[in-house]
Amino acid sequence: MNQPKRILIIEDEHDISRILKDYIQLQGYEAHIAGNGADGLRLVDMLAPDFIILDIMLPDVNGIDLCRQIRGRTNQPVLILSARGSDTDKVLALGFGADDYMTKPFSISELVARIQAHLRRIDGMTSLPGTDALLTLGAVTLDKKAYKTTLNGQEISLSAKEFELLYYLAEHKNQVFSKSQLLDQIWGYTSQGDENTITVYIRRLREKLEADPSSPVYLRTVWGVGYKFSLD
C-alpha cells in the first residue's frame, strides 16, 4: 500500500488549520500542523512533506522570509495563504519560491483541488521510464524523474514549478507560448491565474540558467506573443 502524501500546514490561526487538516485528511492525505515558523521549519526537515501550505502572517517570522528558507531545504510545492491580496505581495511570494498563492477568505475545496493538481502533475512526470525522462538541449539536461536540472554538468536548484515550466518550454523548443497558455499547462487553471506569475517565474529561471539574464540565450521573449526555449 502506498504511503499517503504528506501535507504540512504552517498556520497560526487554530480554527483555520484544524479545518484544513480535517478536510485534507478526508481526501486521503496525511496532514500535519505547525503554528509558527520555527515549528514549520522543524517539520519540513523531519517530515519531508510533499506539499506545504504556508500562511504569510506568522507570529515569529514573515511568511515570505520563511518561504525562502523552506525553498533552501526542499523543492516541493509551496502554496502561500494571505489575508492581503495585493499584486506586490503575490509577486514577492512567487519571487522567493512559492508555487501558488491564495487570498483569505478562500474556498477549501479550491485549495484542495490545487493541491491535487500540483501533486498529480509531479506524480505524472516522475512515473516516466528513465530513458523517457531525460531531455538534453545544448548544455541543459532535464531529468523529469528526479526533477533535476544541470547546466554544463552542474546541478541547478529549481522548485517543482520552476522545473515544470522549464521542462515544458524545452520539450517544445522554439515554439512560442503566451502567458495564459503557460498558466493553463503548468498550473492547470486560468480563471484564478495571474499572468504576472509567468513573468516572475521566467525571471527566476533566467537568473539561474542564463549567463546574462538581461540577454537570455535559452529563455527568449517574443514581444507581444510570449516566451520560448530557444536553440538557435
CYANA upper distance limits for C-alpha pairs under 8 A (distance plus 0.5 A):
  4 PRO  CA     28 GLY  CA      7.26
  4 PRO  CA     29 TYR  CA      5.83
  4 PRO  CA     30 GLU  CA      6.43
  5 LYS  CA     29 TYR  CA      5.82
  5 LYS  CA     30 GLU  CA      6.46
  5 LYS  CA     49 PRO  CA      8.01
  5 LYS  CA     50 ASP  CA      6.44
  5 LYS  CA     51 PHE  CA      8.48
  6 ARG  CA     29 TYR  CA      6.68
  6 ARG  CA     30 GLU  CA      5.24
  6 ARG  CA     31 ALA  CA      6.38
  6 ARG  CA     32 HIS  CA      8.11
  6 ARG  CA     47 LEU  CA      8.21
  6 ARG  CA     48 ALA  CA      8.40
  6 ARG  CA     49 PRO  CA      5.36
  6 ARG  CA     50 ASP  CA      5.74
  6 ARG  CA     51 PHE  CA      7.15
  7 ILE  CA     29 TYR  CA      7.39
  7 ILE  CA     30 GLU  CA      6.53
  7 ILE  CA     31 ALA  CA      5.28
  7 ILE  CA     32 HIS  CA      6.82
  7 ILE  CA     49 PRO  CA      6.20
  7 ILE  CA     50 ASP  CA      6.53
  7 ILE  CA     51 PHE  CA      5.44
  7 ILE  CA     52 ILE  CA      6.31
  7 ILE  CA     53 ILE  CA      8.01
  8 LEU  CA     31 ALA  CA      6.42
  8 LEU  CA     32 HIS  CA      5.43
  8 LEU  CA     33 ILE  CA      6.47
  8 LEU  CA     34 ALA  CA      8.00
  8 LEU  CA     40 GLY  CA      8.47
  8 LEU  CA     43 LEU  CA      8.28
  8 LEU  CA     44 VAL  CA      8.21
  8 LEU  CA     49 PRO  CA      6.60
  8 LEU  CA     51 PHE  CA      6.87
  8 LEU  CA     52 ILE  CA      5.30
  8 LEU  CA     53 ILE  CA      6.63
  9 ILE  CA     17 SER  CA      7.20
  9 ILE  CA     20 LEU  CA      8.41
  9 ILE  CA     21 LYS  CA      8.06
  9 ILE  CA     31 ALA  CA      7.78
  9 ILE  CA     32 HIS  CA      6.52
  9 ILE  CA     33 ILE  CA      5.27
  9 ILE  CA     34 ALA  CA      6.67
  9 ILE  CA     52 ILE  CA      6.57
  9 ILE  CA     53 ILE  CA      5.29
  9 ILE  CA     54 LEU  CA      6.75
 10 ILE  CA     17 SER  CA      8.36
 10 ILE  CA     33 ILE  CA      6.43
 10 ILE  CA     34 ALA  CA      5.21
 10 ILE  CA     35 GLY  CA      6.37
 10 ILE  CA     36 ASN  CA      7.04
 10 ILE  CA     37 GLY  CA      7.67
 10 ILE  CA     40 GLY  CA      6.28
 10 ILE  CA     52 ILE  CA      8.01
 10 ILE  CA     53 ILE  CA      6.52
 10 ILE  CA     54 LEU  CA      5.35
 10 ILE  CA     55 ASP  CA      6.58
 11 GLU  CA     16 ILE  CA      8.07
 11 GLU  CA     17 SER  CA      6.40
 11 GLU  CA     33 ILE  CA      7.73
 11 GLU  CA     34 ALA  CA      6.83
 11 GLU  CA     35 GLY  CA      5.70
 11 GLU  CA     36 ASN  CA      7.23
 11 GLU  CA     53 ILE  CA      8.43
 11 GLU  CA     54 LEU  CA      6.90
 11 GLU  CA     55 ASP  CA      5.71
 11 GLU  CA     58 LEU  CA      7.54
 12 ASP  CA     17 SER  CA      7.90
 12 ASP  CA     34 ALA  CA      7.95
 12 ASP  CA     35 GLY  CA      4.80
 12 ASP  CA     36 ASN  CA      6.48
 12 ASP  CA     55 ASP  CA      8.22
 12 ASP  CA     58 LEU  CA      6.65
 12 ASP  CA     59 PRO  CA      7.77
 13 GLU  CA     17 SER  CA      6.76
 13 GLU  CA     35 GLY  CA      8.02
 14 HIS  CA     18 ARG  CA      6.55
 14 HIS  CA     35 GLY  CA      8.21
 15 ASP  CA     19 ILE  CA      6.71
 16 ILE  CA     20 LEU  CA      6.59
 17 SER  CA     21 LYS  CA      6.51
 17 SER  CA     33 ILE  CA      7.25
 18 ARG  CA     22 ASP  CA      6.62
 19 ILE  CA     23 TYR  CA      6.62
 20 LEU  CA     24 ILE  CA      6.42
 20 LEU  CA    108 ILE  CA      7.69
 21 LYS  CA     25 GLN  CA      6.56
 21 LYS  CA     31 ALA  CA      6.04
 21 LYS  CA     32 HIS  CA      7.49
 21 LYS  CA     33 ILE  CA      7.93
 22 ASP  CA     26 LEU  CA      6.81
 23 TYR  CA     27 GLN  CA      7.25
 23 TYR  CA    108 ILE  CA      8.33
 24 ILE  CA     28 GLY  CA      7.51
 24 ILE  CA     29 TYR  CA      6.45
 24 ILE  CA     30 GLU  CA      8.08
 24 ILE  CA     31 ALA  CA      7.13
 24 ILE  CA    112 VAL  CA      7.43
 25 GLN  CA     29 TYR  CA      5.40
 25 GLN  CA     30 GLU  CA      6.35
 25 GLN  CA     31 ALA  CA      6.64
 33 ILE  CA     40 GLY  CA      8.45
 34 ALA  CA     39 ASP  CA      5.95
 34 ALA  CA     40 GLY  CA      5.58
 34 ALA  CA     43 LEU  CA      8.02
 35 GLY  CA     39 ASP  CA      7.35
 35 GLY  CA     40 GLY  CA      7.82
 35 GLY  CA     58 LEU  CA      8.45
 36 ASN  CA     40 GLY  CA      6.61
 36 ASN  CA     58 LEU  CA      6.41
 36 ASN  CA     59 PRO  CA      6.81
 36 ASN  CA     60 ASP  CA      6.83
 36 ASN  CA     61 VAL  CA      8.22
 37 GLY  CA     41 LEU  CA      6.71
 37 GLY  CA     58 LEU  CA      7.24
 37 GLY  CA     59 PRO  CA      8.34
 37 GLY  CA     60 ASP  CA      6.72
 37 GLY  CA     61 VAL  CA      6.44
 37 GLY  CA     63 GLY  CA      8.21
 37 GLY  CA     66 LEU  CA      7.16
 38 ALA  CA     42 ARG  CA      6.83
 38 ALA  CA     60 ASP  CA      8.13
 39 ASP  CA     43 LEU  CA      6.66
 40 GLY  CA     44 VAL  CA      6.66
 41 LEU  CA     45 ASP  CA      6.87
 41 LEU  CA     70 ILE  CA      7.34
 42 ARG  CA     46 MET  CA      6.63
 43 LEU  CA     47 LEU  CA      5.96
 43 LEU  CA     48 ALA  CA      7.98
 44 VAL  CA     48 ALA  CA      5.82
 44 VAL  CA     49 PRO  CA      6.76
 44 VAL  CA     70 ILE  CA      7.97
 44 VAL  CA     73 ARG  CA      8.31
 45 ASP  CA     73 ARG  CA      8.04
 48 ALA  CA     74 THR  CA      8.36
 49 PRO  CA     76 GLN  CA      8.08
 50 ASP  CA     76 GLN  CA      6.38
 50 ASP  CA     77 PRO  CA      7.74
 50 ASP  CA    119 LEU  CA      8.28
 51 PHE  CA     76 GLN  CA      6.46
 51 PHE  CA     77 PRO  CA      5.72
 51 PHE  CA     78 VAL  CA      6.66
 51 PHE  CA     79 LEU  CA      8.47
 51 PHE  CA    115 ILE  CA      7.85
 51 PHE  CA    119 LEU  CA      8.27
 52 ILE  CA     76 GLN  CA      8.10
 52 ILE  CA     77 PRO  CA      6.81
 52 ILE  CA     78 VAL  CA      5.23
 52 ILE  CA     79 LEU  CA      6.72
 53 ILE  CA     78 VAL  CA      6.43
 53 ILE  CA     79 LEU  CA      5.42
 53 ILE  CA     80 ILE  CA      6.55
 53 ILE  CA     81 LEU  CA      7.59
 54 LEU  CA     63 GLY  CA      7.43
 54 LEU  CA     67 CYS  CA      8.19
 54 LEU  CA     78 VAL  CA      7.42
 54 LEU  CA     79 LEU  CA      6.56
 54 LEU  CA     80 ILE  CA      5.36
 54 LEU  CA     81 LEU  CA      6.40
 55 ASP  CA     63 GLY  CA      6.65
 55 ASP  CA     80 ILE  CA      6.30
 55 ASP  CA     81 LEU  CA      5.11
 55 ASP  CA     82 SER  CA      6.52
 56 ILE  CA     62 ASN  CA      6.86
 56 ILE  CA     63 GLY  CA      4.38
 56 ILE  CA     64 ILE  CA      6.69
 56 ILE  CA     80 ILE  CA      6.89
 56 ILE  CA     81 LEU  CA      6.46
 56 ILE  CA     82 SER  CA      5.86
 57 MET  CA     61 VAL  CA      8.21
 57 MET  CA     62 ASN  CA      6.55
 57 MET  CA     63 GLY  CA      6.21
 57 MET  CA     82 SER  CA      7.61
 58 LEU  CA     62 ASN  CA      6.62
 58 LEU  CA     63 GLY  CA      6.80
 61 VAL  CA     65 ASP  CA      7.62
 61 VAL  CA     66 LEU  CA      7.21
 62 ASN  CA     66 LEU  CA      6.77
 63 GLY  CA     67 CYS  CA      6.51
 64 ILE  CA     68 ARG  CA      6.96
 64 ILE  CA     92 LEU  CA      7.76
 64 ILE  CA     93 ALA  CA      6.07
 64 ILE  CA     96 PHE  CA      7.25
 65 ASP  CA     69 GLN  CA      6.99
 65 ASP  CA     96 PHE  CA      8.21
 66 LEU  CA     70 ILE  CA      6.62
 67 CYS  CA     71 ARG  CA      6.58
 67 CYS  CA     78 VAL  CA      8.22
 67 CYS  CA     93 ALA  CA      8.05
 67 CYS  CA     96 PHE  CA      7.02
 67 CYS  CA     97 GLY  CA      7.02
 67 CYS  CA     98 ALA  CA      7.16
 68 ARG  CA     72 GLY  CA      7.05
 68 ARG  CA     96 PHE  CA      5.73
 68 ARG  CA     97 GLY  CA      6.68
 69 GLN  CA     73 ARG  CA      7.40
 70 ILE  CA     74 THR  CA      6.77
 71 ARG  CA     75 ASN  CA      6.51
 71 ARG  CA     96 PHE  CA      8.45
 71 ARG  CA     97 GLY  CA      6.61
 71 ARG  CA    159 SER  CA      7.81
 74 THR  CA    159 SER  CA      8.24
 75 ASN  CA    157 SER  CA      8.42
 75 ASN  CA    158 LEU  CA      7.06
 75 ASN  CA    159 SER  CA      4.77
 75 ASN  CA    160 ALA  CA      6.01
 76 GLN  CA    159 SER  CA      7.06
 76 GLN  CA    160 ALA  CA      6.22
 77 PRO  CA     98 ALA  CA      7.71
 77 PRO  CA     99 ASP  CA      6.16
 77 PRO  CA    100 ASP  CA      8.43
 77 PRO  CA    118 HIS  CA      7.73
 77 PRO  CA    159 SER  CA      7.70
 77 PRO  CA    160 ALA  CA      6.50
 77 PRO  CA    161 LYS  CA      7.67
 78 VAL  CA     97 GLY  CA      8.24
 78 VAL  CA     98 ALA  CA      5.61
 78 VAL  CA     99 ASP  CA      5.78
 78 VAL  CA    100 ASP  CA      7.07
 79 LEU  CA     98 ALA  CA      6.54
 79 LEU  CA     99 ASP  CA      6.30
 79 LEU  CA    100 ASP  CA      5.05
 79 LEU  CA    101 TYR  CA      5.96
 79 LEU  CA    102 MET  CA      7.95
 80 ILE  CA     93 ALA  CA      7.81
 80 ILE  CA     98 ALA  CA      7.11
 80 ILE  CA     99 ASP  CA      8.47
 80 ILE  CA    100 ASP  CA      6.70
 80 ILE  CA    101 TYR  CA      5.16
 80 ILE  CA    102 MET  CA      6.72
 81 LEU  CA    101 TYR  CA      6.62
 81 LEU  CA    102 MET  CA      5.62
 81 LEU  CA    103 THR  CA      6.17
 81 LEU  CA    104 LYS  CA      7.26
 82 SER  CA    101 TYR  CA      8.24
 82 SER  CA    102 MET  CA      6.95
 82 SER  CA    103 THR  CA      5.27
 82 SER  CA    104 LYS  CA      6.26
 83 ALA  CA    103 THR  CA      5.98
 83 ALA  CA    104 LYS  CA      5.19
 83 ALA  CA    105 PRO  CA      7.74
 84 ARG  CA     89 ASP  CA      7.78
 84 ARG  CA    103 THR  CA      6.91
 84 ARG  CA    104 LYS  CA      7.96
 85 GLY  CA     89 ASP  CA      7.55
 85 GLY  CA     90 LYS  CA      7.84
 85 GLY  CA    103 THR  CA      6.17
 86 SER  CA     90 LYS  CA      7.07
 87 ASP  CA     91 VAL  CA      6.54
 88 THR  CA     92 LEU  CA      6.58
 89 ASP  CA     93 ALA  CA      6.61
 90 LYS  CA     94 LEU  CA      6.65
 90 LYS  CA    101 TYR  CA      7.18
 91 VAL  CA     95 GLY  CA      6.34
 91 VAL  CA    196 ASN  CA      7.86
 91 VAL  CA    197 THR  CA      7.65
 91 VAL  CA    200 VAL  CA      7.34
 92 LEU  CA     96 PHE  CA      6.76
 93 ALA  CA     97 GLY  CA      7.10
 93 ALA  CA     98 ALA  CA      6.07
 93 ALA  CA    101 TYR  CA      8.31
 94 LEU  CA     98 ALA  CA      5.09
 94 LEU  CA     99 ASP  CA      6.90
 94 LEU  CA    100 ASP  CA      7.80
 94 LEU  CA    101 TYR  CA      8.44
 94 LEU  CA    197 THR  CA      7.55
 94 LEU  CA    200 VAL  CA      7.27
 94 LEU  CA    201 TYR  CA      8.01
 95 GLY  CA    200 VAL  CA      6.65
 95 GLY  CA    201 TYR  CA      7.91
 95 GLY  CA    204 ARG  CA      7.60
 97 GLY  CA    159 SER  CA      7.42
 99 ASP  CA    159 SER  CA      8.32
 99 ASP  CA    160 ALA  CA      8.22
 99 ASP  CA    161 LYS  CA      6.46
102 MET  CA    106 PHE  CA      7.44
102 MET  CA    111 LEU  CA      8.43
106 PHE  CA    110 GLU  CA      8.26
106 PHE  CA    111 LEU  CA      8.06
107 SER  CA    111 LEU  CA      6.79
108 ILE  CA    112 VAL  CA      6.67
109 SER  CA    113 ALA  CA      6.60
110 GLU  CA    114 ARG  CA      6.73
111 LEU  CA    115 ILE  CA      6.84
112 VAL  CA    116 GLN  CA      6.64
113 ALA  CA    117 ALA  CA      6.65
114 ARG  CA    118 HIS  CA      6.70
115 ILE  CA    119 LEU  CA      6.71
116 GLN  CA    120 ARG  CA      6.29
117 ALA  CA    121 ARG  CA      6.65
117 ALA  CA    187 TRP  CA      8.12
117 ALA  CA    188 GLY  CA      7.50
118 HIS  CA    122 ILE  CA      6.96
118 HIS  CA    187 TRP  CA      7.90
119 LEU  CA    123 ASP  CA      6.60
120 ARG  CA    124 GLY  CA      6.55
121 ARG  CA    125 MET  CA      6.78
122 ILE  CA    126 THR  CA      6.61
122 ILE  CA    160 ALA  CA      8.29
123 ASP  CA    127 SER  CA      6.54
124 GLY  CA    128 LEU  CA      7.73
125 MET  CA    133 ALA  CA      8.30
125 MET  CA    144 LYS  CA      6.27
125 MET  CA    145 LYS  CA      6.76
126 THR  CA    133 ALA  CA      8.29
126 THR  CA    144 LYS  CA      6.35
126 THR  CA    145 LYS  CA      4.42
126 THR  CA    146 ALA  CA      7.16
126 THR  CA    147 TYR  CA      8.08
127 SER  CA    145 LYS  CA      7.11
128 LEU  CA    132 ASP  CA      6.75
128 LEU  CA    133 ALA  CA      6.32
128 LEU  CA    144 LYS  CA      8.14
128 LEU  CA    145 LYS  CA      6.99
129 PRO  CA    133 ALA  CA      6.75
129 PRO  CA    145 LYS  CA      8.43
130 GLY  CA    134 LEU  CA      7.49
130 GLY  CA    145 LYS  CA      7.37
133 ALA  CA    142 LEU  CA      8.40
133 ALA  CA    143 ASP  CA      6.02
133 ALA  CA    144 LYS  CA      5.24
133 ALA  CA    145 LYS  CA      6.15
134 LEU  CA    141 THR  CA      7.55
134 LEU  CA    142 LEU  CA      6.24
134 LEU  CA    143 ASP  CA      5.11
134 LEU  CA    144 LYS  CA      6.80
134 LEU  CA    145 LYS  CA      8.44
135 LEU  CA    141 THR  CA      6.13
135 LEU  CA    142 LEU  CA      5.57
135 LEU  CA    143 ASP  CA      6.98
135 LEU  CA    171 GLU  CA      8.03
136 THR  CA    140 VAL  CA      6.24
136 THR  CA    141 THR  CA      4.74
136 THR  CA    142 LEU  CA      6.78
137 LEU  CA    141 THR  CA      6.82
137 LEU  CA    170 ALA  CA      8.02
137 LEU  CA    231 LEU  CA      8.04
138 GLY  CA    231 LEU  CA      7.94
139 ALA  CA    150 THR  CA      8.47
139 ALA  CA    151 LEU  CA      5.98
139 ALA  CA    152 ASN  CA      5.53
139 ALA  CA    153 GLY  CA      8.22
140 VAL  CA    149 THR  CA      7.71
140 VAL  CA    150 THR  CA      6.29
140 VAL  CA    151 LEU  CA      5.21
140 VAL  CA    152 ASN  CA      7.14
141 THR  CA    149 THR  CA      6.28
141 THR  CA    150 THR  CA      5.74
141 THR  CA    151 LEU  CA      7.10
142 LEU  CA    147 TYR  CA      7.86
142 LEU  CA    148 LYS  CA      6.44
142 LEU  CA    149 THR  CA      5.20
142 LEU  CA    150 THR  CA      7.16
142 LEU  CA    167 TYR  CA      7.35
143 ASP  CA    147 TYR  CA      6.09
143 ASP  CA    148 LYS  CA      5.56
143 ASP  CA    149 THR  CA      6.86
144 LYS  CA    148 LYS  CA      7.39
144 LYS  CA    167 TYR  CA      8.41
147 TYR  CA    160 ALA  CA      7.57
147 TYR  CA    163 PHE  CA      7.09
148 LYS  CA    155 GLU  CA      7.68
148 LYS  CA    156 ILE  CA      8.07
148 LYS  CA    157 SER  CA      8.21
148 LYS  CA    158 LEU  CA      8.24
148 LYS  CA    163 PHE  CA      8.27
149 THR  CA    155 GLU  CA      6.16
149 THR  CA    156 ILE  CA      6.00
149 THR  CA    157 SER  CA      7.72
149 THR  CA    158 LEU  CA      7.90
149 THR  CA    163 PHE  CA      8.07
150 THR  CA    154 GLN  CA      5.51
150 THR  CA    155 GLU  CA      4.61
150 THR  CA    156 ILE  CA      6.06
151 LEU  CA    155 GLU  CA      6.86
151 LEU  CA    156 ILE  CA      7.38
151 LEU  CA    209 LEU  CA      7.78
156 ILE  CA    208 LYS  CA      7.50
156 ILE  CA    209 LEU  CA      8.28
158 LEU  CA    162 GLU  CA      6.15
158 LEU  CA    163 PHE  CA      6.29
159 SER  CA    163 PHE  CA      6.65
160 ALA  CA    164 GLU  CA      6.75
161 LYS  CA    165 LEU  CA      6.59
161 LYS  CA    186 ILE  CA      7.95
162 GLU  CA    166 LEU  CA      6.66
162 GLU  CA    201 TYR  CA      7.08
162 GLU  CA    205 LEU  CA      7.35
163 PHE  CA    167 TYR  CA      6.42
164 GLU  CA    168 TYR  CA      6.56
164 GLU  CA    186 ILE  CA      7.16
165 LEU  CA    169 LEU  CA      6.84
165 LEU  CA    182 LEU  CA      8.08
165 LEU  CA    186 ILE  CA      6.73
166 LEU  CA    170 ALA  CA      6.53
166 LEU  CA    205 LEU  CA      8.14
167 TYR  CA    171 GLU  CA      6.29
168 TYR  CA    172 HIS  CA      6.87
168 TYR  CA    186 ILE  CA      8.47
169 LEU  CA    173 LYS  CA      6.48
169 LEU  CA    175 GLN  CA      8.15
169 LEU  CA    228 LYS  CA      6.59
169 LEU  CA    229 PHE  CA      5.84
170 ALA  CA    229 PHE  CA      5.88
172 HIS  CA    229 PHE  CA      7.96
173 LYS  CA    228 LYS  CA      7.21
173 LYS  CA    229 PHE  CA      5.51
173 LYS  CA    230 SER  CA      6.50
173 LYS  CA    231 LEU  CA      7.44
174 ASN  CA    228 LYS  CA      6.10
174 ASN  CA    229 PHE  CA      5.99
174 ASN  CA    230 SER  CA      5.48
174 ASN  CA    231 LEU  CA      7.20
175 GLN  CA    228 LYS  CA      6.13
175 GLN  CA    229 PHE  CA      7.73
176 VAL  CA    222 VAL  CA      7.79
176 VAL  CA    225 VAL  CA      7.80
176 VAL  CA    226 GLY  CA      6.58
176 VAL  CA    227 TYR  CA      5.86
176 VAL  CA    228 LYS  CA      5.17
176 VAL  CA    229 PHE  CA      8.47
177 PHE  CA    181 GLN  CA      6.53
177 PHE  CA    182 LEU  CA      6.97
177 PHE  CA    225 VAL  CA      7.66
177 PHE  CA    226 GLY  CA      5.73
177 PHE  CA    227 TYR  CA      6.00
177 PHE  CA    228 LYS  CA      6.94
178 SER  CA    182 LEU  CA      6.87
178 SER  CA    225 VAL  CA      6.17
178 SER  CA    226 GLY  CA      4.69
178 SER  CA    227 TYR  CA      7.05
179 LYS  CA    183 LEU  CA      6.67
179 LYS  CA    195 GLU  CA      6.21
179 LYS  CA    198 ILE  CA      6.57
179 LYS  CA    199 THR  CA      8.46
179 LYS  CA    226 GLY  CA      6.52
179 LYS  CA    227 TYR  CA      8.23
180 SER  CA    184 ASP  CA      6.70
180 SER  CA    190 THR  CA      7.30
180 SER  CA    195 GLU  CA      6.90
181 GLN  CA    185 GLN  CA      6.64
182 LEU  CA    186 ILE  CA      6.34
182 LEU  CA    187 TRP  CA      8.25
182 LEU  CA    198 ILE  CA      7.86
183 LEU  CA    187 TRP  CA      5.74
183 LEU  CA    188 GLY  CA      7.07
183 LEU  CA    189 TYR  CA      7.05
183 LEU  CA    190 THR  CA      6.74
183 LEU  CA    193 GLY  CA      7.30
183 LEU  CA    195 GLU  CA      7.66
183 LEU  CA    198 ILE  CA      7.59
184 ASP  CA    188 GLY  CA      5.02
184 ASP  CA    189 TYR  CA      5.52
184 ASP  CA    190 THR  CA      6.15
185 GLN  CA    189 TYR  CA      8.46
189 TYR  CA    193 GLY  CA      6.84
190 THR  CA    194 ASP  CA      8.15
193 GLY  CA    197 THR  CA      8.35
194 ASP  CA    198 ILE  CA      8.44
195 GLU  CA    199 THR  CA      7.43
196 ASN  CA    200 VAL  CA      6.74
197 THR  CA    201 TYR  CA      6.74
198 ILE  CA    202 ILE  CA      6.53
199 THR  CA    203 ARG  CA      6.76
200 VAL  CA    204 ARG  CA      6.77
201 TYR  CA    205 LEU  CA      6.60
202 ILE  CA    206 ARG  CA      6.60
202 ILE  CA    219 LEU  CA      7.98
203 ARG  CA    207 GLU  CA      6.78
203 ARG  CA    213 PRO  CA      8.17
204 ARG  CA    208 LYS  CA      6.98
205 LEU  CA    209 LEU  CA      6.35
205 LEU  CA    210 GLU  CA      8.40
206 ARG  CA    210 GLU  CA      5.57
206 ARG  CA    213 PRO  CA      5.55
206 ARG  CA    216 PRO  CA      7.36
206 ARG  CA    219 LEU  CA      7.27
207 GLU  CA    211 ALA  CA      8.48
207 GLU  CA    212 ASP  CA      8.31
207 GLU  CA    213 PRO  CA      5.94
209 LEU  CA    213 PRO  CA      8.41
210 GLU  CA    216 PRO  CA      6.32
210 GLU  CA    217 VAL  CA      7.19
210 GLU  CA    218 TYR  CA      7.68
211 ALA  CA    216 PRO  CA      8.13
212 ASP  CA    216 PRO  CA      6.62
216 PRO  CA    220 ARG  CA      6.59
217 VAL  CA    230 SER  CA      7.43
218 TYR  CA    228 LYS  CA      8.43
218 TYR  CA    229 PHE  CA      5.77
218 TYR  CA    230 SER  CA      5.38
218 TYR  CA    231 LEU  CA      7.20
219 LEU  CA    227 TYR  CA      7.36
219 LEU  CA    228 LYS  CA      6.37
219 LEU  CA    229 PHE  CA      5.35
219 LEU  CA    230 SER  CA      6.79
220 ARG  CA    227 TYR  CA      6.20
220 ARG  CA    228 LYS  CA      5.96
220 ARG  CA    229 PHE  CA      6.78
220 ARG  CA    230 SER  CA      6.90
221 THR  CA    226 GLY  CA      6.49
221 THR  CA    227 TYR  CA      5.15
221 THR  CA    228 LYS  CA      7.16
222 VAL  CA    226 GLY  CA      5.79
222 VAL  CA    227 TYR  CA      6.15
222 VAL  CA    228 LYS  CA      7.87
